[in-house]
Amino acid sequence: MSYFLVVEPDPCDVNRDGEVTAADITALYDYLLIGDMTYYETSDVTGDGEVTSTDITAIYNRLLGVE
């Protein structure tokens, strides 16, 4: 019998590199400021249906340890 571990991706890991870093914030800034759609599918960090500065704040809070 085989078992598979299903791991949900971290919503703050916008660029899906396995780490939550300033690069994820940069990806959101690029989307919001210049319309870079590279990480469009993963940009809604808060899950509210919109990509706004609130998503950037969520990553900042995660990096600073604020919940």
N, CA, C and O atoms as a Tripos MOL2 file, in Angstrom:
@<TRIPOS>MOLECULE
protein
  268   267    67     0     0
PROTEIN
NO_CHARGES

@<TRIPOS>ATOM
      1 N           0.8370   -1.1630    0.0000 N.3       1 MET1
      2 CA          0.0000    0.0000    0.0000 C.3       1 MET1
      3 C           0.8930    1.2410    0.0000 C.2       1 MET1
      4 O           1.8880    1.3060    0.7220 O.2       1 MET1
      5 N           0.5230    2.2100   -0.8130 N.am      2 SER2
      6 CA          1.2770    3.4600   -0.9120 C.3       2 SER2
      7 C           0.5300    4.5670   -0.1990 C.2       2 SER2
      8 O          -0.6990    4.6330   -0.2180 O.2       2 SER2
      9 N           1.2990    5.4250    0.4240 N.am      3 TYR3
     10 CA          0.7310    6.5870    1.0910 C.3       3 TYR3
     11 C           1.3410    7.8390    0.4910 C.2       3 TYR3
     12 O           2.5290    7.8690    0.1700 O.2       3 TYR3
     13 N           0.5480    8.8450    0.3450 N.am      4 PHE4
     14 CA          1.0240   10.1160   -0.1840 C.3       4 PHE4
     15 C           0.7470   11.2040    0.8340 C.2       4 PHE4
     16 O          -0.3430   11.2850    1.3990 O.2       4 PHE4
     17 N           1.7260   12.0210    1.0540 N.am      5 LEU5
     18 CA          1.5730   13.1620    1.9360 C.3       5 LEU5
     19 C           1.1780   14.3600    1.0850 C.2       5 LEU5
     20 O           1.9240   14.7650    0.1930 O.2       5 LEU5
     21 N           0.0290   14.9180    1.3530 N.am      6 VAL6
     22 CA         -0.4420   16.0750    0.6070 C.3       6 VAL6
     23 C          -0.1310   17.3140    1.4390 C.2       6 VAL6
     24 O          -0.6020   17.4620    2.5670 O.2       6 VAL6
     25 N           0.6620   18.1890    0.8630 N.am      7 VAL7
     26 CA          1.0530   19.4110    1.5500 C.3       7 VAL7
     27 C           0.4820   20.5920    0.7880 C.2       7 VAL7
     28 O           0.7540   20.7790   -0.3980 O.2       7 VAL7
     29 N          -0.3090   21.3810    1.4860 N.am      8 GLU8
     30 CA         -0.8680   22.5770    0.8650 C.3       8 GLU8
     31 C           0.2260   23.6290    0.7330 C.2       8 GLU8
     32 O           1.0020   23.8230    1.6690 O.2       8 GLU8
     33 N           0.3060   24.3030   -0.3930 N.am      9 PRO9
     34 CA          1.3150   25.3570   -0.5430 C.3       9 PRO9
     35 C           1.0330   26.5130    0.4150 C.2       9 PRO9
     36 O          -0.1220   26.8210    0.7090 O.2       9 PRO9
     37 N           2.0760   27.1320    0.8860 N.am     10 ASP10
     38 CA          1.9550   28.2820    1.7760 C.3      10 ASP10
     39 C           1.4410   29.4610    0.9560 C.2      10 ASP10
     40 O           2.0690   29.8160   -0.0410 O.2      10 ASP10
     41 N           0.3320   30.0780    1.3320 N.am     11 PRO11
     42 CA         -0.2050   31.1860    0.5470 C.3      11 PRO11
     43 C           0.7260   32.3930    0.4740 C.2      11 PRO11
     44 O           0.6090   33.2050   -0.4440 O.2      11 PRO11
     45 N           1.6420   32.5220    1.4240 N.am     12 CYS12
     46 CA          2.5900   33.6440    1.3980 C.3      12 CYS12
     47 C           3.7640   33.3950    0.4590 C.2      12 CYS12
     48 O           4.5320   34.3130    0.1700 O.2      12 CYS12
     49 N           3.9090   32.1720   -0.0160 N.am     13 ASP13
     50 CA          4.9940   31.8330   -0.9400 C.3      13 ASP13
     51 C           4.5090   32.0770   -2.3690 C.2      13 ASP13
     52 O           4.2260   31.1370   -3.1120 O.2      13 ASP13
     53 N           4.4210   33.3410   -2.7340 N.am     14 VAL14
     54 CA          3.8520   33.7540   -4.0200 C.3      14 VAL14
     55 C           4.6210   33.1630   -5.1980 C.2      14 VAL14
     56 O           4.0110   32.7180   -6.1700 O.2      14 VAL14
     57 N           5.9400   33.1520   -5.1250 N.am     15 ASN15
     58 CA          6.7220   32.6480   -6.2510 C.3      15 ASN15
     59 C           6.9750   31.1410   -6.1920 C.2      15 ASN15
     60 O           7.6650   30.5890   -7.0500 O.2      15 ASN15
     61 N           6.4210   30.4860   -5.1890 N.am     16 ARG16
     62 CA          6.4690   29.0300   -5.0390 C.3      16 ARG16
     63 C           7.8840   28.4470   -5.1030 C.2      16 ARG16
     64 O           8.1190   27.4200   -5.7400 O.2      16 ARG16
     65 N           8.8180   29.1220   -4.4290 N.am     17 ASP17
     66 CA         10.1780   28.5970   -4.3640 C.3      17 ASP17
     67 C          10.4380   27.8270   -3.0750 C.2      17 ASP17
     68 O          11.5630   27.3960   -2.8240 O.2      17 ASP17
     69 N           9.3960   27.6530   -2.2550 N.am     18 GLY18
     70 CA          9.5330   26.8870   -1.0210 C.3      18 GLY18
     71 C           9.8820   27.7120    0.2000 C.2      18 GLY18
     72 O          10.0170   27.1680    1.2960 O.2      18 GLY18
     73 N          10.0300   29.0260    0.0270 N.am     19 GLU19
     74 CA         10.3730   29.9000    1.1320 C.3      19 GLU19
     75 C           9.5330   31.1710    1.0540 C.2      19 GLU19
     76 O           9.1790   31.6290   -0.0330 O.2      19 GLU19
     77 N           9.2210   31.7290    2.2120 N.am     20 VAL20
     78 CA          8.5510   33.0210    2.2550 C.3      20 VAL20
     79 C           9.6310   34.0590    2.5380 C.2      20 VAL20
     80 O          10.2020   34.1050    3.6270 O.2      20 VAL20
     81 N           9.8990   34.8930    1.5320 N.am     21 THR21
     82 CA         10.9770   35.8720    1.6240 C.3      21 THR21
     83 C          10.5390   37.1930    0.9900 C.2      21 THR21
     84 O           9.4090   37.3290    0.5200 O.2      21 THR21
     85 N          11.4460   38.1510    0.9870 N.am     22 ALA22
     86 CA         11.1890   39.4370    0.3470 C.3      22 ALA22
     87 C          10.9150   39.2670   -1.1470 C.2      22 ALA22
     88 O          10.2660   40.1220   -1.7490 O.2      22 ALA22
     89 N          11.3900   38.1970   -1.7470 N.am     23 ALA23
     90 CA         11.1240   37.9510   -3.1690 C.3      23 ALA23
     91 C           9.6260   37.7890   -3.4330 C.2      23 ALA23
     92 O           9.1470   38.1370   -4.5130 O.2      23 ALA23
     93 N           8.8950   37.2700   -2.4680 N.am     24 ASP24
     94 CA          7.4400   37.1380   -2.6180 C.3      24 ASP24
     95 C           6.7670   38.5030   -2.5880 C.2      24 ASP24
     96 O           5.7990   38.7390   -3.3110 O.2      24 ASP24
     97 N           7.2780   39.3950   -1.7540 N.am     25 ILE25
     98 CA          6.7690   40.7690   -1.7180 C.3      25 ILE25
     99 C           7.0590   41.4620   -3.0390 C.2      25 ILE25
    100 O           6.1980   42.1570   -3.5790 O.2      25 ILE25
    101 N           8.2570   41.2800   -3.5590 N.am     26 THR26
    102 CA          8.6350   41.8720   -4.8400 C.3      26 THR26
    103 C           7.7180   41.3710   -5.9570 C.2      26 THR26
    104 O           7.3230   42.1420   -6.8310 O.2      26 THR26
    105 N           7.3850   40.0940   -5.9290 N.am     27 ALA27
    106 CA          6.4830   39.5380   -6.9500 C.3      27 ALA27
    107 C           5.1220   40.2360   -6.9070 C.2      27 ALA27
    108 O           4.5340   40.5190   -7.9510 O.2      27 ALA27
    109 N           4.6250   40.5110   -5.7040 N.am     28 LEU28
    110 CA          3.3530   41.2150   -5.5890 C.3      28 LEU28
    111 C           3.4620   42.6670   -6.0210 C.2      28 LEU28
    112 O           2.5670   43.1850   -6.6880 O.2      28 LEU28
    113 N           4.5560   43.3300   -5.6470 N.am     29 TYR29
    114 CA          4.7720   44.7070   -6.1100 C.3      29 TYR29
    115 C           4.7990   44.7490   -7.6390 C.2      29 TYR29
    116 O           4.1940   45.6300   -8.2490 O.2      29 TYR29
    117 N           5.4970   43.8030   -8.2500 N.am     30 ASP30
    118 CA          5.5650   43.7640   -9.7110 C.3      30 ASP30
    119 C           4.1750   43.6040  -10.3250 C.2      30 ASP30
    120 O           3.8620   44.2250  -11.3410 O.2      30 ASP30
    121 N           3.3570   42.7800   -9.7100 N.am     31 TYR31
    122 CA          1.9960   42.6020  -10.2090 C.3      31 TYR31
    123 C           1.1900   43.8940  -10.0550 C.2      31 TYR31
    124 O           0.5530   44.3490  -11.0040 O.2      31 TYR31
    125 N           1.2210   44.4800   -8.8570 N.am     32 LEU32
    126 CA          0.4090   45.6530   -8.5820 C.3      32 LEU32
    127 C           0.8840   46.9120   -9.2980 C.2      32 LEU32
    128 O           0.0640   47.7120   -9.7470 O.2      32 LEU32
    129 N           2.1880   47.0960   -9.4100 N.am     33 LEU33
    130 CA          2.7160   48.3430   -9.9610 C.3      33 LEU33
    131 C           2.9300   48.3330  -11.4700 C.2      33 LEU33
    132 O           2.7250   49.3450  -12.1400 O.2      33 LEU33
    133 N           3.3450   47.1800  -12.0000 N.am     34 ILE34
    134 CA          3.6320   47.1580  -13.4390 C.3      34 ILE34
    135 C           2.8110   46.1300  -14.2060 C.2      34 ILE34
    136 O           2.9810   45.9690  -15.4140 O.2      34 ILE34
    137 N           1.9210   45.4340  -13.5030 N.am     35 GLY35
    138 CA          1.0540   44.4820  -14.1860 C.3      35 GLY35
    139 C           1.7220   43.1930  -14.6010 C.2      35 GLY35
    140 O           1.2350   42.5120  -15.5040 O.2      35 GLY35
    141 N           2.8360   42.8360  -13.9620 N.am     36 ASP36
    142 CA          3.5310   41.5780  -14.2680 C.3      36 ASP36
    143 C           2.6570   40.4130  -13.8070 C.2      36 ASP36
    144 O           2.4380   40.2410  -12.6080 O.2      36 ASP36
    145 N           2.1620   39.6250  -14.7370 N.am     37 MET37
    146 CA          1.2270   38.5440  -14.4320 C.3      37 MET37
    147 C           1.9110   37.2030  -14.1320 C.2      37 MET37
    148 O           1.2350   36.1770  -14.0610 O.2      37 MET37
    149 N           3.2240   37.1950  -13.9570 N.am     38 THR38
    150 CA          3.9660   35.9570  -13.7480 C.3      38 THR38
    151 C           3.3800   35.1280  -12.5980 C.2      38 THR38
    152 O           3.2150   33.9160  -12.7340 O.2      38 THR38
    153 N           3.0740   35.7590  -11.4920 N.am     39 TYR39
    154 CA          2.5730   35.0390  -10.3190 C.3      39 TYR39
    155 C           1.1160   35.3710  -10.0250 C.2      39 TYR39
    156 O           0.6910   35.3380   -8.8700 O.2      39 TYR39
    157 N           0.3630   35.6840  -11.0440 N.am     40 TYR40
    158 CA         -1.0410   36.0550  -10.8700 C.3      40 TYR40
    159 C          -1.8250   34.9900  -10.0920 C.2      40 TYR40
    160 O          -2.5880   35.3260   -9.1860 O.2      40 TYR40
    161 N          -1.6480   33.7510  -10.4280 N.am     41 GLU41
    162 CA         -2.4090   32.6540   -9.8130 C.3      41 GLU41
    163 C          -2.1540   32.5200   -8.3160 C.2      41 GLU41
    164 O          -3.0040   32.0000   -7.5930 O.2      41 GLU41
    165 N          -1.0090   32.9750   -7.8450 N.am     42 THR42
    166 CA         -0.6420   32.8150   -6.4320 C.3      42 THR42
    167 C          -0.5930   34.1420   -5.6830 C.2      42 THR42
    168 O          -0.1260   34.1880   -4.5450 O.2      42 THR42
    169 N          -1.0620   35.2040   -6.2930 N.am     43 SER43
    170 CA         -0.9240   36.5430   -5.7090 C.3      43 SER43
    171 C          -1.9620   36.8830   -4.6440 C.2      43 SER43
    172 O          -1.7390   37.7960   -3.8500 O.2      43 SER43
    173 N          -3.0720   36.1850   -4.6040 N.am     44 ASP44
    174 CA         -4.1090   36.4860   -3.6100 C.3      44 ASP44
    175 C          -3.7780   35.7740   -2.3030 C.2      44 ASP44
    176 O          -4.3680   34.7430   -1.9800 O.2      44 ASP44
    177 N          -2.8410   36.3250   -1.5640 N.am     45 VAL45
    178 CA         -2.3250   35.7260   -0.3370 C.3      45 VAL45
    179 C          -3.4170   35.5840    0.7210 C.2      45 VAL45
    180 O          -3.4800   34.5650    1.4100 O.2      45 VAL45
    181 N          -4.2650   36.5820    0.8560 N.am     46 THR46
    182 CA         -5.2880   36.5760    1.9030 C.3      46 THR46
    183 C          -6.5230   35.7600    1.5300 C.2      46 THR46
    184 O          -7.3460   35.4500    2.3920 O.2      46 THR46
    185 N          -6.6550   35.4130    0.2580 N.am     47 GLY47
    186 CA         -7.7870   34.6050   -0.1780 C.3      47 GLY47
    187 C          -9.1070   35.3450   -0.2160 C.2      47 GLY47
    188 O         -10.1700   34.7300   -0.1270 O.2      47 GLY47
    189 N          -9.0500   36.6710   -0.3500 N.am     48 ASP48
    190 CA        -10.2810   37.4660   -0.3590 C.3      48 ASP48
    191 C         -10.7880   37.7730   -1.7650 C.2      48 ASP48
    192 O         -11.7570   38.5140   -1.9300 O.2      48 ASP48
    193 N         -10.1400   37.2070   -2.7700 N.am     49 GLY49
    194 CA        -10.5900   37.4160   -4.1460 C.3      49 GLY49
    195 C          -9.9960   38.6310   -4.8240 C.2      49 GLY49
    196 O         -10.3130   38.9080   -5.9800 O.2      49 GLY49
    197 N          -9.1370   39.3670   -4.1250 N.am     50 GLU50
    198 CA         -8.5020   40.5600   -4.6800 C.3      50 GLU50
    199 C          -7.0090   40.5310   -4.3690 C.2      50 GLU50
    200 O          -6.5860   39.9750   -3.3550 O.2      50 GLU50
    201 N          -6.2220   41.1350   -5.2470 N.am     51 VAL51
    202 CA         -4.7960   41.3060   -4.9840 C.3      51 VAL51
    203 C          -4.5820   42.7890   -4.7230 C.2      51 VAL51
    204 O          -4.7000   43.6190   -5.6250 O.2      51 VAL51
    205 N          -4.2630   43.1090   -3.4680 N.am     52 THR52
    206 CA         -4.0980   44.4920   -3.0390 C.3      52 THR52
    207 C          -2.9040   44.5860   -2.0970 C.2      52 THR52
    208 O          -2.1900   43.6100   -1.8670 O.2      52 THR52
    209 N          -2.7070   45.7810   -1.5610 N.am     53 SER53
    210 CA         -1.6250   45.9800   -0.5930 C.3      53 SER53
    211 C          -1.8320   45.1330    0.6660 C.2      53 SER53
    212 O          -0.8780   44.8800    1.4020 O.2      53 SER53
    213 N          -3.0550   44.6980    0.9170 N.am     54 THR54
    214 CA         -3.3270   43.8190    2.0560 C.3      54 THR54
    215 C          -2.5640   42.5010    1.9320 C.2      54 THR54
    216 O          -2.1260   41.9370    2.9350 O.2      54 THR54
    217 N          -2.4060   42.0160    0.7090 N.am     55 ASP55
    218 CA         -1.6410   40.7910    0.4830 C.3      55 ASP55
    219 C          -0.1660   41.0120    0.7950 C.2      55 ASP55
    220 O           0.4900   40.1420    1.3670 O.2      55 ASP55
    221 N           0.3460   42.1690    0.4220 N.am     56 ILE56
    222 CA          1.7350   42.4970    0.7390 C.3      56 ILE56
    223 C           1.9180   42.5980    2.2490 C.2      56 ILE56
    224 O           2.9010   42.0960    2.7950 O.2      56 ILE56
    225 N           0.9750   43.2460    2.9190 N.am     57 THR57
    226 CA          1.0330   43.3790    4.3760 C.3      57 THR57
    227 C           1.0180   42.0110    5.0510 C.2      57 THR57
    228 O           1.7100   41.8070    6.0490 O.2      57 THR57
    229 N           0.2470   41.0830    4.5250 N.am     58 ALA58
    230 CA          0.1930   39.7340    5.0920 C.3      58 ALA58
    231 C           1.5620   39.0610    5.0510 C.2      58 ALA58
    232 O           1.9460   38.3700    5.9950 O.2      58 ALA58
    233 N           2.2950   39.2610    3.9630 N.am     59 ILE59
    234 CA          3.6350   38.6660    3.8680 C.3      59 ILE59
    235 C           4.5910   39.3800    4.8150 C.2      59 ILE59
    236 O           5.3650   38.7240    5.5120 O.2      59 ILE59
    237 N           4.5520   40.7050    4.8540 N.am     60 TYR60
    238 CA          5.3770   41.4450    5.8080 C.3      60 TYR60
    239 C           5.1270   40.9370    7.2380 C.2      60 TYR60
    240 O           6.0700   40.6820    7.9870 O.2      60 TYR60
    241 N           3.8630   40.7960    7.6000 N.am     61 ASN61
    242 CA          3.5420   40.3300    8.9480 C.3      61 ASN61
    243 C           4.0980   38.9370    9.1970 C.2      61 ASN61
    244 O           4.5970   38.6520   10.2860 O.2      61 ASN61
    245 N           4.0150   38.0810    8.2120 N.am     62 ARG62
    246 CA          4.5620   36.7290    8.3420 C.3      62 ARG62
    247 C           6.0640   36.7780    8.5630 C.2      62 ARG62
    248 O           6.5930   36.0830    9.4310 O.2      62 ARG62
    249 N           6.7490   37.5980    7.7820 N.am     63 LEU63
    250 CA          8.2050   37.6930    7.9060 C.3      63 LEU63
    251 C           8.6200   38.2990    9.2430 C.2      63 LEU63
    252 O           9.6750   37.9610    9.7800 O.2      63 LEU63
    253 N           7.7930   39.1930    9.7790 N.am     64 LEU64
    254 CA          8.0930   39.8450   11.0580 C.3      64 LEU64
    255 C           7.5720   39.0600   12.2570 C.2      64 LEU64
    256 O           7.8080   39.4370   13.4050 O.2      64 LEU64
    257 N           6.8620   37.9640   11.9850 N.am     65 GLY65
    258 CA          6.3350   37.1500   13.0730 C.3      65 GLY65
    259 C           5.0920   37.7200   13.7200 C.2      65 GLY65
    260 O           4.7600   37.3690   14.8530 O.2      65 GLY65
    261 N           4.4030   38.5970   13.0100 N.am     66 VAL66
    262 CA          3.1620   39.1890   13.5130 C.3      66 VAL66
    263 C           2.0010   38.3850   12.9330 C.2      66 VAL66
    264 O           1.9280   38.1880   11.7210 O.2      66 VAL66
    265 N           1.1190   37.9350   13.7670 N.am     67 GLU67
    266 CA         -0.0080   37.1320   13.2690 C.3      67 GLU67
    267 C          -1.2710   37.8730   13.3350 C.2      67 GLU67
    268 O          -2.3170   37.3460   12.9550 O.2      67 GLU67
@<TRIPOS>BOND
     1     1     2 1
     2     2     3 1
     3     3     4 2
     4     3     5 am
     5     5     6 1
     6     6     7 1
     7     7     8 2
     8     7     9 am
     9     9    10 1
    10    10    11 1
    11    11    12 2
    12    11    13 am
    13    13    14 1
    14    14    15 1
    15    15    16 2
    16    15    17 am
    17    17    18 1
    18    18    19 1
    19    19    20 2
    20    19    21 am
    21    21    22 1
    22    22    23 1
    23    23    24 2
    24    23    25 am
    25    25    26 1
    26    26    27 1
    27    27    28 2
    28    27    29 am
    29    29    30 1
    30    30    31 1
    31    31    32 2
    32    31    33 am
    33    33    34 1
    34    34    35 1
    35    35    36 2
    36    35    37 am
    37    37    38 1
    38    38    39 1
    39    39    40 2
    40    39    41 am
    41    41    42 1
    42    42    43 1
    43    43    44 2
    44    43    45 am
    45    45    46 1
    46    46    47 1
    47    47    48 2
    48    47    49 am
    49    49    50 1
    50    50    51 1
    51    51    52 2
    52    51    53 am
    53    53    54 1
    54    54    55 1
    55    55    56 2
    56    55    57 am
    57    57    58 1
    58    58    59 1
    59    59    60 2
    60    59    61 am
    61    61    62 1
    62    62    63 1
    63    63    64 2
    64    63    65 am
    65    65    66 1
    66    66    67 1
    67    67    68 2
    68    67    69 am
    69    69    70 1
    70    70    71 1
    71    71    72 2
    72    71    73 am
    73    73    74 1
    74    74    75 1
    75    75    76 2
    76    75    77 am
    77    77    78 1
    78    78    79 1
    79    79    80 2
    80    79    81 am
    81    81    82 1
    82    82    83 1
    83    83    84 2
    84    83    85 am
    85    85    86 1
    86    86    87 1
    87    87    88 2
    88    87    89 am
    89    89    90 1
    90    90    91 1
    91    91    92 2
    92    91    93 am
    93    93    94 1
    94    94    95 1
    95    95    96 2
    96    95    97 am
    97    97    98 1
    98    98    99 1
    99    99   100 2
   100    99   101 am
   101   101   102 1
   102   102   103 1
   103   103   104 2
   104   103   105 am
   105   105   106 1
   106   106   107 1
   107   107   108 2
   108   107   109 am
   109   109   110 1
   110   110   111 1
   111   111   112 2
   112   111   113 am
   113   113   114 1
   114   114   115 1
   115   115   116 2
   116   115   117 am
   117   117   118 1
   118   118   119 1
   119   119   120 2
   120   119   121 am
   121   121   122 1
   122   122   123 1
   123   123   124 2
   124   123   125 am
   125   125   126 1
   126   126   127 1
   127   127   128 2
   128   127   129 am
   129   129   130 1
   130   130   131 1
   131   131   132 2
   132   131   133 am
   133   133   134 1
   134   134   135 1
   135   135   136 2
   136   135   137 am
   137   137   138 1
   138   138   139 1
   139   139   140 2
   140   139   141 am
   141   141   142 1
   142   142   143 1
   143   143   144 2
   144   143   145 am
   145   145   146 1
   146   146   147 1
   147   147   148 2
   148   147   149 am
   149   149   150 1
   150   150   151 1
   151   151   152 2
   152   151   153 am
   153   153   154 1
   154   154   155 1
   155   155   156 2
   156   155   157 am
   157   157   158 1
   158   158   159 1
   159   159   160 2
   160   159   161 am
   161   161   162 1
   162   162   163 1
   163   163   164 2
   164   163   165 am
   165   165   166 1
   166   166   167 1
   167   167   168 2
   168   167   169 am
   169   169   170 1
   170   170   171 1
   171   171   172 2
   172   171   173 am
   173   173   174 1
   174   174   175 1
   175   175   176 2
   176   175   177 am
   177   177   178 1
   178   178   179 1
   179   179   180 2
   180   179   181 am
   181   181   182 1
   182   182   183 1
   183   183   184 2
   184   183   185 am
   185   185   186 1
   186   186   187 1
   187   187   188 2
   188   187   189 am
   189   189   190 1
   190   190   191 1
   191   191   192 2
   192   191   193 am
   193   193   194 1
   194   194   195 1
   195   195   196 2
   196   195   197 am
   197   197   198 1
   198   198   199 1
   199   199   200 2
   200   199   201 am
   201   201   202 1
   202   202   203 1
   203   203   204 2
   204   203   205 am
   205   205   206 1
   206   206   207 1
   207   207   208 2
   208   207   209 am
   209   209   210 1
   210   210   211 1
   211   211   212 2
   212   211   213 am
   213   213   214 1
   214   214   215 1
   215   215   216 2
   216   215   217 am
   217   217   218 1
   218   218   219 1
   219   219   220 2
   220   219   221 am
   221   221   222 1
   222   222   223 1
   223   223   224 2
   224   223   225 am
   225   225   226 1
   226   226   227 1
   227   227   228 2
   228   227   229 am
   229   229   230 1
   230   230   231 1
   231   231   232 2
   232   231   233 am
   233   233   234 1
   234   234   235 1
   235   235   236 2
   236   235   237 am
   237   237   238 1
   238   238   239 1
   239   239   240 2
   240   239   241 am
   241   241   242 1
   242   242   243 1
   243   243   244 2
   244   243   245 am
   245   245   246 1
   246   246   247 1
   247   247   248 2
   248   247   249 am
   249   249   250 1
   250   250   251 1
   251   251   252 2
   252   251   253 am
   253   253   254 1
   254   254   255 1
   255   255   256 2
   256   255   257 am
   257   257   258 1
   258   258   259 1
   259   259   260 2
   260   259   261 am
   261   261   262 1
   262   262   263 1
   263   263   264 2
   264   263   265 am
   265   265   266 1
   266   266   267 1
   267   267   268 2
@<TRIPOS>SUBSTRUCTURE
     1 MET1         2 RESIDUE 1 A MET
     2 SER2         6 RESIDUE 1 A SER
     3 TYR3        10 RESIDUE 1 A TYR
     4 PHE4        14 RESIDUE 1 A PHE
     5 LEU5        18 RESIDUE 1 A LEU
     6 VAL6        22 RESIDUE 1 A VAL
     7 VAL7        26 RESIDUE 1 A VAL
     8 GLU8        30 RESIDUE 1 A GLU
     9 PRO9        34 RESIDUE 1 A PRO
    10 ASP10       38 RESIDUE 1 A ASP
    11 PRO11       42 RESIDUE 1 A PRO
    12 CYS12       46 RESIDUE 1 A CYS
    13 ASP13       50 RESIDUE 1 A ASP
    14 VAL14       54 RESIDUE 1 A VAL
    15 ASN15       58 RESIDUE 1 A ASN
    16 ARG16       62 RESIDUE 1 A ARG
    17 ASP17       66 RESIDUE 1 A ASP
    18 GLY18       70 RESIDUE 1 A GLY
    19 GLU19       74 RESIDUE 1 A GLU
    20 VAL20       78 RESIDUE 1 A VAL
    21 THR21       82 RESIDUE 1 A THR
    22 ALA22       86 RESIDUE 1 A ALA
    23 ALA23       90 RESIDUE 1 A ALA
    24 ASP24       94 RESIDUE 1 A ASP
    25 ILE25       98 RESIDUE 1 A ILE
    26 THR26      102 RESIDUE 1 A THR
    27 ALA27      106 RESIDUE 1 A ALA
    28 LEU28      110 RESIDUE 1 A LEU
    29 TYR29      114 RESIDUE 1 A TYR
    30 ASP30      118 RESIDUE 1 A ASP
    31 TYR31      122 RESIDUE 1 A TYR
    32 LEU32      126 RESIDUE 1 A LEU
    33 LEU33      130 RESIDUE 1 A LEU
    34 ILE34      134 RESIDUE 1 A ILE
    35 GLY35      138 RESIDUE 1 A GLY
    36 ASP36      142 RESIDUE 1 A ASP
    37 MET37      146 RESIDUE 1 A MET
    38 THR38      150 RESIDUE 1 A THR
    39 TYR39      154 RESIDUE 1 A TYR
    40 TYR40      158 RESIDUE 1 A TYR
    41 GLU41      162 RESIDUE 1 A GLU
    42 THR42      166 RESIDUE 1 A THR
    43 SER43      170 RESIDUE 1 A SER
    44 ASP44      174 RESIDUE 1 A ASP
    45 VAL45      178 RESIDUE 1 A VAL
    46 THR46      182 RESIDUE 1 A THR
    47 GLY47      186 RESIDUE 1 A GLY
    48 ASP48      190 RESIDUE 1 A ASP
    49 GLY49      194 RESIDUE 1 A GLY
    50 GLU50      198 RESIDUE 1 A GLU
    51 VAL51      202 RESIDUE 1 A VAL
    52 THR52      206 RESIDUE 1 A THR
    53 SER53      210 RESIDUE 1 A SER
    54 THR54      214 RESIDUE 1 A THR
    55 ASP55      218 RESIDUE 1 A ASP
    56 ILE56      222 RESIDUE 1 A ILE
    57 THR57      226 RESIDUE 1 A THR
    58 ALA58      230 RESIDUE 1 A ALA
    59 ILE59      234 RESIDUE 1 A ILE
    60 TYR60      238 RESIDUE 1 A TYR
    61 ASN61      242 RESIDUE 1 A ASN
    62 ARG62      246 RESIDUE 1 A ARG
    63 LEU63      250 RESIDUE 1 A LEU
    64 LEU64      254 RESIDUE 1 A LEU
    65 GLY65      258 RESIDUE 1 A GLY
    66 VAL66      262 RESIDUE 1 A VAL
    67 GLU67      266 RESIDUE 1 A GLU
